[in-house]
Amino acid sequence: MKAWRVHELGEPGTVLRLEEVEVPEPGPSQVVVRVRGAAANFPDVLMCRGLYQVRPPLPFTPGVELCGEVVAVGAEVAGIAAGDRVLGGAALPHGGFAEFAVLEAAQTFPAPPSLDDAEAASLFIGYQTGWFGLHRRAGLTAGETLLVHAAAGGVGSAAIQLGKAAGARVIGVVGGADKASYAEDLGADVVIDRHQLDFVDVVKDVTGGRGADVIYDPVGGEVYQRSTKCVAFEGRIVVVGFAGGEIQAPALNHALVKNYSILGLHWGLYNTQDPGAVAECHRALTALAADGAIRPLVGARLGLAEVADAVQRLADGKTVGRVVYTP
């Protein structure tokens, strides 16, 4: 089979190589799938650079999120059979940017019939992260105001739709006019192009000075620091990641004076600490997809030969919507 592999760490466009390798065999608790869709995620970028908390042994194939057709199952796997259309997180080093990939059975779920392969490939990480961040960590309720940073990105776009499904008023912050139109298509009530406007001023204006009840921040750094200026009384800031490249140092005296909470979210921990909650989340997301409340918006569907360039564009912040490899 053909697979993109990383032999040394660096920028994705430089270190990814398309190679001919053997089709992997499943371990006792794993399944092998023929890839039908693999969505590019920022963790793929970070793993190529060697900066992610998970560091697979070299060489490895990135592509942490995918949809596929089961072709082989391990000896200990029950409830999954050849021919099943599934989605989940890849078991590295055999990621989704290849013709075949490996998944742990515990992180393999039925692909919703309401979504096509590219959409299903985009449902797992971003939407699970959003669901846990907004519901389990922040306790978002109907009528509250949700501010989403990087609203045209993978986790941000999911948070917009999940916020709307929860009955919240959603404000999305993006960088550029093309991304602004995308956030509007996702359903954001207010969209702020940070290149044109100060999101702090706009949030205060549209909330009558109250601020946002929940702030969903996958960017970090200065974006986090400025978010503290427009968080509401008893608001919650969910720290999802640091795509901006700078890890902030929260001023806890400020959190005390303004009475807001800072909530960390490492969604991957739920797979080991509370796998039942991950399965519950998938059932909830499947129901929302069936009702049309959520649907990943795929910005580009690419062939295998285009994967390295696409992951580099994601690294450079030049993508809009989900970018998915579809054979």
N, C-alpha and C positions, 0 to 999 in steps of 0.2 A: 504494500500500500504506500501511498504518498503521505508525508507528514512534515509539518514545519517544526524544526527542532532548534533549540538554543544550546550551543556548545560552550560559549563564553558569555559573560554578562556585559550588557551595554544597551544602547538604544535599539528598540525593536527592529527598525528598518535596516540596521546594520548586522545584528546578531542572528536574526531568524534565517534559517536555511531550509529550503524545500528538498527533502530527501526521500529515497526509497528505503523503506524499512519493513520488518516483518509485522504481520497483523498480531496484536497482543493477545495473550491468553488470559482468561479471567482467573483471579484468585478464588479461594473457596467462598468468599463473601461478596464477590464482584460479578458484574455483568459486562459484556462487550457489546457495543452498539455500532451499527453503521450510521455515521453522522448524517443527520438530515438538516441540521442547523446549529451553528455555534456563534454565540454573540460575543463581541469584543468587550472587555471590561477593563477598568483601570488597574485592577490587580494583575492582569496579564502584562501590562506595561511595567508595573513595579517588579514583577518576578523576572522579567527580562533584564532589568537593571540590578537585580539582587537586593531590592529595597523592601520587599514584602515580608510580612511576618512568617509566611510559609516559604521555605526555600527548597524546592525540589532538587534532587541530585542532577548534575549535568551528565549527559544531555537530556533535555526534557522538551515536551510539546506543550505549549500553553493552550489556553482555551478552557477557562474554568467553568463555563456554563454552556449547556448544549441540549439539544433534542435529538433523539436517534431511534433507530429500530433495533431491538434486541436480536443479536445473532448467536450469542452463547451465554450461558449462566454457570456460575460456580457451583460446586457440590453442595454447599450449605445454603444456597439461595432458594427461598420458597415464595410463591405468589407472583413471580415474574417469569415469563416464558418467551421463547423465541418468537419474533413477530410483533411483540408488544411495542407500541409507540410510547416512548417515555421521555422524561426530562430530568435534569438534575445537575449535580456538581461533579466535575471530572475527578477521577482518581489519578493524580499526577504520579509519574511523569507522562501518562498517556492522555493528554488533554484533547480538546475538541477541534483544534486546528489540524485535522487529519481526516483521512477517509474512514477510519475506525477509531474508537476511543473506549476508555474503561471508566465505569462508574461503580462506586460502592452501592450495594443493594439498599443499604439503609438510607442513602441519599438519592434514591431513584423513585420517581413518582409518575403516575399516568399523565401523559400530556393531555390537556383539556381539548376535547373535540372541537370546541368553539374557536380555537386558535390554529393558524397554519404553522408550519414548521419553524419559520423564522420568528414568529411571535412567541411560540411556545419556548423556543430557545432563549428568549429574552425575559421569561417570566420568573425564573428561579431566584437569582441573587438580588437583583434590584427590588423586586416586589416583596420578597421575603424580608429584606432589610428594611424597607419602608413600613411594612406591616408591623414588624417587631418594634421599630423605632417609634412609630406614631401611636400604636395601641398598647404594647406591653411596657414600653419605657415612658412615653410622654402622656399616655392616657387622654389622647385627643378626643374631644366631644363635639357634637353637633353645635354649630353656632360660634365656635371659637375661630380665631384667625390663625392661619398657618402660613409662615414665611419659609419658602423653599429656595435655598441657594443652589447654583448650578442646575437650574430647573430644566434645562434641555439635555442634561446628561442622563446616564443610565439610572442611577439611584434617584436623582432629582425628578426625572420625568415620572417615575413610578410613584413618588411621594405626592406629586400633584394629583394624579388620578385617585390614589387611595385617600387623600385628604378630602377630595370632592365626594367620594363615595361615603365618607364618614359624616358628611354634612357640614364640613368646615368651609370658611371663606379662605381661598388660597391666593397668596401673593407669590409670584415666581420672579426670581432674579436671574438674568441671563447676560451674556456678553455678546451683543451684536443683534442687528435687525433680523437676520435669518433665524437666529435662535429664539427671538421674541415671538415670531409668528408660529414657531413650533410649540412654544409654551402655551400660546393661545389656543392652538388646536388641541392640546392636551386637556384644556378646560380651566386653566388658571383664570381667576376673576380679575386680577390685576397683574400686569407684566411690567417689570422694570428692566430696562437696558442699562446696566451699570456703567456703560461707556458714555451714556447721555445724562443720567440722573443719579443723585445720591439716594440709595435705597433707604437710608435712615430717615431722611426727610419725607419720602413718599409714604413709608409705613406709618409714620406719625400722623401724616395728613389724612390718609384714608381710614385710620382707626380713631380719629378724633383725639389724638394725643395719647391714647391708651397703650399702643404698641401691639406686638404679635404675642399671642398666647403660647404658641409653639414655634420654635425656629429649628429647621432641619438643615444641618450644616455639614456637607461633605467636603468643604474647601479648607476651613481652618485659617490660621494666621490672622491677617488683618481683617478678613471677612468676619471671623468670630469676634474679634475685638470690637468692631463696629456694630455687630449684632447686639452686643450688650447695651448699646445706646437706644435700642428700640424694642426691647423685650418688655412685656407687660408685667404688672404686679402679679406675683405667683406664676409667672411664665416659666417655660421649660426650654432649654437649649439642648438639642440632641446632637452630640458630637459623633459624626458618622465616619469621618476620615479627614485627610489632609492633602487633598488633591492640589492645593495651592503650593505645596512644598514646604510650608512653615508650620511647625507645631507650636501652638500658642501656649502661653503661661497664664492661666486664668487668675484674675484678681479676686480672690475669695472675699475680700472686704467689700468689693462692689456687689457681689452676689448677696452678701448679708444685708447691705444697705437697701438694695432694690428688691430683696425678697424673691429672687428667682432661683431655679434649680439648673444645675449642669449635669446632664445625663450622658454617660458613655454608652456606646453601642458597638459591640463586636458580635455581629450576627453569627459568625462561624462557631462561637462557643455553644450556641444552642444545639448544634448537631451532636455534641458530646455530652453537654450538661442536661439537656431537656429535649431529646429527639422527638418525643411525643408532641411537643409544641410545634415543631417544624412540620410534622404531618398534619396537625390541626390547621396550621397556617395555609398549607397547600390546599386543603379542602375549602377553606374560606376563599382563597384566591380563585380556585376553579369555579366556585359559585358566582363570584363577582364577574368573572370572565363570561360565564354563561348568560348572566343578566345584562352584559354589555357595559357594566360599570367601569371595567378596566380593560384595556387592550394596548399592549406595547406598540408604540409607533416606530416602525422600522424605517430608518432614514436611507439605508443602502443595503442591498443584497448583493454579495460579492462571490465570485468564484474562488477556488482554492489558490490560484496563482496570485490573487490580489491581497491575500491576508496580511503579509508583512507591511505593505504600504498602508493598509487600513489601520493596523495597530499603531503605526507611527503617527498617522494623522490624529488618532485618539490621544496619543501621548502629547501631541502639539496643540491640543485643544481646538482642532479644526473640523471635528465631526458634529453633525446635528442629528439627534435621534439615535436609535440603536443601529449599529453597524453589525451585520450578520453574514457569516460565511454560510452559503447554502449550495450544496453540490448540484 
